[in-house]
């Protein structure tokens, strides 16, 4: 989430008279934020393909970038060969163990010989499991050469270009994907107003009507729905964090924009 620092306001004196006397309205300053996912490489390699453009819209699962897969394909091929070799060793050890058991039954070999053959068979079984684990890891590393979008959104600025070296788990992300179709407007309610809402039983999200206006608008034409009210008041500011969901189908609103938030509550009868 984007870092948001906001100030809270109560009812403004210059607000126009309220036509609906059955509701009491409060206006707060707020700011829009959006869900953002940072994409970082999980393996190291050179960037060979970027099928998306900065600012384009992607869906979940779309390929954002590709790292040269050849070294990881070679490691996977080698891991598969190790698995095949381990399978062959396991079969040989099993045959040897069965022979030792048969010879021991005919008093040709001792119980100690059987025990040694059993240990050898157990070792090959463990080696096979280790080889399979190495193969699984090699498959994962190969799959990680394709960086995909975990969710839909708009592609931000790319921090590398074709041929650039990407390092696994580096701090700086390759790109950030922002879901700007559904934004959250964040605002802060004063302790005084919060107590008022709670005394009237109106502190639950579904009981609050929220409308949002942009900086160039005189009214509040954008409906919103409260989705989160924090559990504690900030002792430094005396306010509580509130978040409301606001649709943005036309892309008019960008994360970080300021907002005027009108909160309407029924008046006590």
Buried (B, 14 or more C-beta within 10 A) or exposed (E): EBEBEBEBBEEEEEEEEEEEEEEBBBBBBBBBBBBBBEBBBBBBBEBBBBEBEEEEBBEEEBBBBBBBBEBBBEBBEEBBEBBEEBBEBBEEBBEBBEBBBEBBEEEEBEEEBBEBBBEBBEEBBEBBEEBBEBBEEBBEBBBBBEBBBEBBBBBBEBEBEEEEEBEEEBEEBBBBBBBBBEBBBBBBBBBEBBEBBEEBEBBEBEEBBBBBBBEEEEEBEBEBEBEEBBEEBEEEBEBBBBBBBBEBEEEEBEBEBEBBBBBBBBEEE
